Amino acid sequence: MKIIVTENKIQGGAKAFEIFENEIKNGAKVLGLATGSTPETLYQNFTNSDLNCSNLISINLDEYVGLTPDNPQSYHYFMRKHLFDKKPFKKSYVPDGMTKDVAATCKEYDQIIKDNPIDVQLLGIGRNGHIAFNEPGTPFDIGTHEVKLTENTIKANSRFFDNEDEVPKSAICMGNANIMQAKKVVLMAFGEKKAQAIKEMIEGPVTEQVPASILQKHPDVTIIVDKAAAQELDDKYKN
């Protein structure tokens, strides 16, 4: 693991963009993308740049079950708002949250990833060490699957909805196995609330109770954290 410590999320987003831009200029064609507040500074760098994305393919980590693509809380909507409307890609895949057959959609998504091997996968990390919606206890060898959201996740996401009852109760999510197939992984984390998860991911044992810890076994991982998220790390990782 390569660890980059920045002053703040603005610098973190700029550093992440440098990595993505370099990979794209060196032939990367398929990007695995993520949603949430963490990657917003990265996407701002994308949209403010002169980088041409028209020949790139993107594959997103996840989507809520039951939200239409035009719902402002859907990940389809988030990606259009923060990236695709300003930087169109050749093809952009996001799981179909309105599918009538979730199991079939998961199999189709696995095939999409197989047909379009991910060159660079972007990740965030949850306070409990989850990556995407792969919560503690999710098998490391699982592919795309439906995730029943935990009570804590539903409560955390309720701030984006009018009330907690509107929060989707499940999501379609790339599995840990899909993530590990990516050629390169870039994980971003900012703020002191992520510090313990970052420490457990890097310094702790590889365990399904900390899903992100599986990244210790990936051959090419770059972790970008600000000083607040890095504060629990041993000093040897902060150079």
C-alpha positions as CSV (number, residue, x, y, z in Angstrom):
1,M,0.0,0.0,0.0
2,K,1.2,3.5,-0.9
3,I,-0.1,6.1,1.6
4,I,-0.4,9.8,0.7
5,V,-1.2,12.2,3.5
6,T,-2.5,15.6,2.5
7,E,-3.5,18.7,4.4
8,N,-7.2,18.5,3.5
9,K,-9.7,17.1,1.1
10,I,-9.1,19.7,-1.5
11,Q,-5.4,18.6,-1.8
12,G,-6.6,15.0,-1.6
13,G,-8.9,15.4,-4.6
14,A,-6.1,17.1,-6.6
15,K,-3.7,14.3,-5.8
16,A,-6.3,11.6,-6.7
17,F,-6.9,13.4,-10.0
18,E,-3.1,13.4,-10.8
19,I,-3.2,9.6,-10.4
20,F,-6.3,9.1,-12.5
21,E,-5.0,11.5,-15.2
22,N,-1.7,9.7,-15.4
23,E,-3.3,6.3,-15.6
24,I,-5.6,7.5,-18.4
25,K,-2.7,9.0,-20.3
26,N,-1.0,5.7,-20.0
27,G,-3.9,3.7,-21.5
28,A,-6.5,3.2,-18.7
29,K,-9.9,2.9,-20.4
30,V,-12.2,1.6,-17.6
31,L,-12.7,3.5,-14.3
32,G,-14.5,2.1,-11.3
33,L,-16.3,5.0,-9.7
34,A,-17.9,5.8,-6.3
35,T,-20.4,8.3,-4.9
36,G,-20.7,10.3,-1.7
37,S,-19.0,13.4,-0.4
38,T,-15.5,11.9,-0.4
39,P,-14.9,11.9,-4.2
40,E,-16.5,15.2,-4.9
41,T,-13.2,17.1,-4.9
42,L,-11.8,14.5,-7.4
43,Y,-14.8,15.0,-9.7
44,Q,-14.4,18.8,-9.5
45,N,-10.8,18.3,-10.7
46,F,-12.1,16.1,-13.6
47,T,-14.7,18.7,-14.7
48,N,-12.3,21.6,-14.4
49,S,-9.7,19.9,-16.5
50,D,-9.3,19.6,-20.2
51,L,-9.1,15.8,-20.0
52,N,-11.1,14.1,-22.7
53,C,-13.3,11.4,-21.2
54,S,-15.3,10.6,-24.3
55,N,-13.5,7.3,-24.9
56,L,-13.6,6.1,-21.3
57,I,-16.0,3.5,-19.7
58,S,-17.1,3.9,-16.1
59,I,-18.6,1.3,-13.8
60,N,-20.1,2.4,-10.6
61,L,-19.9,0.5,-7.3
62,D,-23.6,0.5,-6.3
63,E,-27.1,1.9,-6.5
64,Y,-30.1,1.9,-4.2
65,V,-32.9,-0.5,-4.9
66,G,-36.2,1.3,-5.6
67,L,-34.9,4.7,-6.7
68,T,-35.4,5.9,-10.3
69,P,-32.4,7.3,-12.1
70,D,-33.9,10.8,-11.9
71,N,-34.4,10.6,-8.1
72,P,-32.0,13.2,-6.6
73,Q,-30.8,10.7,-4.0
74,S,-30.0,8.0,-6.6
75,Y,-26.4,7.3,-7.6
76,H,-27.3,7.7,-11.2
77,Y,-28.3,11.3,-10.5
78,F,-25.3,11.9,-8.3
79,M,-22.9,10.8,-11.1
80,R,-24.6,12.9,-13.7
81,K,-24.6,16.0,-11.5
82,H,-21.0,15.7,-10.4
83,L,-19.3,14.3,-13.5
84,F,-21.1,12.9,-16.5
85,D,-23.2,16.0,-17.4
86,K,-19.9,18.0,-17.7
87,K,-17.6,15.2,-18.8
88,P,-19.5,12.6,-20.8
89,F,-18.0,9.1,-20.9
90,K,-18.3,6.7,-23.8
91,K,-20.3,4.4,-21.6
92,S,-21.3,4.6,-18.0
93,Y,-22.7,1.7,-16.0
94,V,-24.6,2.1,-12.8
95,P,-26.7,-0.8,-11.3
96,D,-30.4,-0.7,-12.2
97,G,-32.1,0.1,-9.0
98,M,-35.6,-0.3,-10.6
99,T,-34.9,-3.9,-11.8
100,K,-37.7,-6.5,-11.4
101,D,-35.1,-9.2,-11.0
102,V,-32.3,-8.2,-8.7
103,A,-30.5,-11.5,-8.9
104,A,-30.4,-11.4,-12.7
105,T,-29.2,-7.8,-12.6
106,C,-26.4,-8.8,-10.3
107,K,-25.3,-11.5,-12.7
108,E,-25.4,-9.1,-15.6
109,Y,-23.3,-6.6,-13.7
110,D,-20.7,-9.3,-13.0
111,Q,-20.6,-9.9,-16.7
112,I,-20.2,-6.2,-17.4
113,I,-17.2,-6.1,-15.1
114,K,-15.7,-9.2,-16.7
115,D,-16.2,-7.8,-20.2
116,N,-14.7,-4.4,-19.1
117,P,-11.8,-5.1,-16.7
118,I,-11.4,-2.1,-14.4
119,D,-8.1,-0.3,-14.7
120,V,-8.5,2.0,-11.8
121,Q,-11.1,1.5,-9.0
122,L,-12.0,4.5,-6.7
123,L,-13.1,3.7,-3.2
124,G,-14.2,5.5,0.0
125,I,-14.4,3.8,3.4
126,G,-17.1,3.8,6.0
127,R,-16.5,4.3,9.7
128,N,-16.8,0.6,10.3
129,G,-14.4,-0.3,7.5
130,H,-17.0,-1.0,4.8
131,I,-16.2,-0.4,1.1
132,A,-19.1,0.3,-1.2
133,F,-22.1,-1.3,0.7
134,N,-20.0,-4.3,1.7
135,E,-20.6,-4.2,5.5
136,P,-18.6,-6.1,8.1
137,G,-19.1,-9.8,7.7
138,T,-19.5,-9.7,3.9
139,P,-17.5,-12.5,2.4
140,F,-14.4,-11.6,0.6
141,D,-15.2,-13.8,-2.4
142,I,-18.6,-12.4,-3.1
143,G,-19.5,-10.8,-6.5
144,T,-22.2,-8.3,-7.2
145,H,-25.1,-8.8,-4.8
146,E,-28.1,-7.2,-3.1
147,V,-27.2,-5.7,0.3
148,K,-29.8,-5.3,3.1
149,L,-28.7,-1.9,4.6
150,T,-27.9,-1.9,8.3
151,E,-29.9,0.2,10.7
152,N,-26.8,2.5,11.2
153,T,-26.4,3.0,7.4
154,I,-30.1,3.8,7.0
155,K,-29.9,6.3,9.9
156,A,-26.8,7.8,8.4
157,N,-28.4,8.2,5.0
158,S,-31.7,9.6,6.4
159,R,-30.2,13.1,6.4
160,F,-30.5,13.1,2.6
161,F,-34.2,12.2,2.7
162,D,-37.3,13.9,4.1
163,N,-37.7,11.2,6.7
164,E,-36.1,7.8,7.6
165,D,-39.0,5.8,6.0
166,E,-38.0,7.1,2.6
167,V,-34.5,5.7,2.8
168,P,-34.1,2.6,0.6
169,K,-33.6,-0.6,2.6
170,S,-31.3,-2.4,0.2
171,A,-28.8,-1.7,-2.6
172,I,-27.1,-3.5,-5.5
173,C,-23.4,-3.5,-4.9
174,M,-20.2,-4.7,-6.4
175,G,-18.7,-7.4,-4.2
176,N,-15.3,-7.5,-2.6
177,A,-14.2,-9.9,-5.2
178,N,-15.1,-7.5,-8.0
179,I,-13.2,-4.7,-6.3
180,M,-10.1,-6.9,-5.9
181,Q,-10.1,-7.7,-9.6
182,A,-9.3,-4.0,-10.5
183,K,-5.7,-3.5,-11.7
184,K,-5.3,-0.5,-9.4
185,V,-7.2,0.8,-6.4
186,V,-7.3,4.4,-5.1
187,L,-9.0,4.9,-1.8
188,M,-9.8,8.3,-0.4
189,A,-10.7,9.2,3.2
190,F,-11.0,12.6,4.9
191,G,-11.8,13.7,8.5
192,E,-11.1,12.4,12.0
193,K,-14.3,10.2,11.9
194,K,-12.5,7.9,9.4
195,A,-9.2,7.7,11.4
196,Q,-10.0,4.4,13.2
197,A,-11.2,2.7,10.0
198,I,-8.0,3.8,8.2
199,K,-5.9,2.4,11.0
200,E,-7.7,-0.9,11.1
201,M,-7.6,-1.2,7.3
202,I,-3.8,-0.6,7.1
203,E,-2.4,-1.9,10.4
204,G,-5.0,-4.5,11.5
205,P,-5.5,-8.1,10.5
206,V,-7.2,-9.0,7.2
207,T,-10.7,-9.9,8.4
208,E,-14.2,-9.8,7.0
209,Q,-15.1,-7.7,10.0
210,V,-13.1,-4.9,8.4
211,P,-14.0,-5.3,4.7
212,A,-11.4,-2.8,3.5
213,S,-8.6,-4.8,5.1
214,I,-8.7,-7.1,2.1
215,L,-6.9,-4.4,0.2
216,Q,-3.7,-5.4,2.1
217,K,-3.7,-8.3,-0.4
218,H,-4.1,-6.2,-3.5
219,P,-0.9,-5.6,-5.5
220,D,-1.5,-1.9,-6.3
221,V,-3.3,0.3,-3.8
222,T,-2.9,4.0,-3.1
223,I,-4.6,5.5,0.0
224,I,-5.1,9.2,0.0
225,V,-6.0,10.7,3.5
226,D,-5.9,14.1,5.1
227,K,-4.1,14.6,8.3
228,A,-7.3,14.1,10.3
229,A,-8.0,10.7,8.8
230,A,-4.3,9.7,9.2
231,Q,-4.0,10.7,12.9
232,E,-4.3,7.2,14.3
233,L,-1.7,5.7,12.0
234,D,1.7,4.7,13.1
235,D,4.3,7.4,12.2
236,K,6.0,5.0,9.7
237,Y,3.0,5.3,7.4
238,K,2.9,9.1,7.4
239,N,6.1,9.7,5.4
